[in-house]
């Protein structure tokens, strides 16, 4: 699995950027995609993710400003970032987490679940927001 991010850059506070992640060498139905970021001196944190059921999740600080989406036969992951703030300055990483599907003979239903730790990472793209 290869993940290649692009779209980072420098913008002023209030501006917008769209990050892209081109994925190859994988079957999209087998992975849950996500965006992480790491600011200097801070731990890497999850920003947005597409869950096993197709729903999306966001960390509180970006809710209402960032949107994660997946297009082009699921081979391209996007992160639309609006109303950017200096606190959003970080290296942004695309990540793929393996999806497992289990069948319960008791409930006669399938359950999909994403691994909690990413299995593959991109090389990152820098986002810098100035005030």
Helices and strands as residue ranges (DSSP letters): E 2-6, E 9-12, E 17-24, G 28-30, E 31-38, E 45-50, E 56-58, G 60-62, E 66-71, E 76-81, G 86-88, E 90-104, E 109-114, E 120-121, E 125-130
